[in-house]
Amino acid sequence: MPAILDRLYHLHWVTPDLARSAQPYLGFYAAFLRPHGFKSLINLRGENAASRWWRTEKRIAQQLGITHFDVKLSSRNLPSRASLTALLEAFAAAEAPLLVKCSGGQDRTSLAAAMFILMRGGSGALPAAEQQFALWPYLHRPKRYQRWLRHFPAYAVAEAGDLPLRVWARSRYLPEEFAAWLENRGLAQSFGALQAAE
């Protein structure tokens, strides 16, 4: 069953320390997580205490000894400074092996996996980071307002310069500046809006 669940939930190993997947909507959550020995899980859908899927996820993670992080990202809206910082801080705090997941495992997970690769490998890892937006095997087929996603890693590398990404995100990143960068490249229609600041 583990191999079937891995395919069903779109699981892919990015590095030996990081895997990405979709939300296990159809159940068998423990059977999906347990065989991989995950120590940490980053949920890119944010805290959803009113939703059964979120409560189940938290409960199963606790039962399996998996540290659970909630980070709220949107695939349509440019990330706020707080959400981008929260993602990078979660990567820094998470014990490997780590699973990062969103709803479909195609868009937000592509961005998160790309940023993980850049955090670990620096600017020289940009080509590998950009591969996380591939149609195959990740099924990343962005809709109109999701096209900004694949441009973010290059923007982050260029803007951060010699600063570690965590420092840049926490102290320098402004979504308004990324929006202007996109617009200057004819990509004004590649995003929906700016994510509301938390």
N, C-alpha and C positions, 0 to 999 in steps of 0.2 A: 503493500500500500504506500509506503513513503515515496517511491518513485512516481506513482500516479498522482499523489498530492502535490509533489514538486511541479509537475507539468500543469496540473489543474490551477495551481496558484502562481504560475509564471515565475518560479524561482530560478535565479541565475546567480552564480558566484562571480563577483567582480574581481576580487582578490582573495587570497586565502583567509583574510580577516573580515571581509564584507560580502554579504549576499543581499539581493534585492528581490522583492516579490510584490504581488497584489494582495488585497485583503482576502483572508480565508472566509469568504461569505458562506460557503456551503458546510461549514463545520469541520470536525476532525482537527481542531486547532492544535491540541497537544500532540496528536500523531504527526502533524506537519512540522512542528517546531522541535520536538524531542530528539529525533535522529541526528540533527545537525549540531547539537550541543551549543546552541546560541547562549551567550552570556548577557547580551543586550539586544534591545529592540527599539528602534526609533520609528514612531508612528507619525507620518507627515500630515495626517489629517487633523491634528490638534486634539485637545481634550474634548470629548463628546460624552459627558457623564450621563446625559439623558438617553443615550443610544445603547441598545443591548450589545451590539458588536464590540463597543469600546469597553463596556463592563466585563464582557467575556474575555476580551484580550488582556485586560489588566489582571483578572483573576487567574487565568491560565499562566500568564507570565510569572506571577507571584508563586504559583504552585511549582513551576519548573525552575525557580531561582533565577529568572531572567529579569534584569533591570530594565524598566520600561520608561522611555522618554516620549513626551508629546511635543511635537514641533508643528506649528500651523503654517503650512505653505499652500499657495494656490498655483495652479498651472496656468491660469489666465492673468492674474494680477502680479505685478512686479513685487518682489519680496520687500517687506519693511526692514529697516535696520535691525529691529528686535528679533524678527523671525530668522533672518539670515545669521545673526549672531547666535541665536539659540541652536540652530542646526550645527554650526561649527563647534560650539561649546559641547554639545551632546557628543559629537564625534570624539572630541578630546577626552571626555569623561567616560565614554563607553568602553567596556571590556570586550575584547574579541573572543570568539567570533560574534559578529554583529549583523543583525538583519535590519534593513531599512525598507519600509513598505508604505504604499499609499492605497488608493482604491483599486486602480487597474494595473499598477506596476509598470506603467509605460512612460509617464511624463514627469511627475514630481520625483519619482525614484531615479529617473535619468539625471535630473539636475543634482539631486543629493549624491548619487554615486560619483558624478563628475567632480563635485566639490571635495568629496572624500579623497579621490585620486590626487587632486591638486594639493590638498593639505599634506598628504604623505609624500608626494613626488616633486612638489614645487612646479615652477613654470615650465620646466622641461617635460612635464607629464601632460601638457595640454593636448597633444594629439590623442593620447590614450583616454583622457577625460572626454573629449568630444566624441569618441566612439560609443559612449553610453547613450547617445541619441540616435543610434542606428535603427533602421527599420527591422533588420534581423540581427540578432534574435530578440530584441527588446520590444518590437512592435510599436516603436515611437512614430506615430503618424500625426503630427501636430495639426490641430484645427487652426483657423485663422488667428485667434487670440492666444495661441500657445507657441507661436513661432519665435518668440523672444527667448525661450528656454535654451535653445542650442547656442545662442550668442552670449549667454551670461558668463560661461567659463573664460572665454577670451577677454571679455570686458574686465572680469575680476583680476585676471593675471596682469593685464595692462595697467589697470588703476592701482593695484597693490604695489607694483614695482618690487622693491626689496623688502617690503613689510610682510610679515607672516599674514596669511589670509584672515586669521582670527583677529589680529590687531586692526587690519584694514576694515573689516566688517564692523567692528565695535566702534571705531573712531572716525572713519572717513567715508564709508559707504553711504550714499544718498540715493534712494530710488528715483528722485527727480532728475539726478544727473544721468542715471542709466537710461531713463526715458528720453532725455535729450540726445544721448549718444545713439540710441536706436533711431530717433527721428532724423538725425543728421545723416543716417545711412539708408534713408528711405524705408524704414521699418516702423513708421508711426502706427500702423495698423496691426502690429505683431503682438500687442498686448491689450487687455481690457481696461485696466486702471491700475492705480497704485494700491497695494495692500494696505488696509487701514492699520495705522500704528497701534500697537498694543499699549 
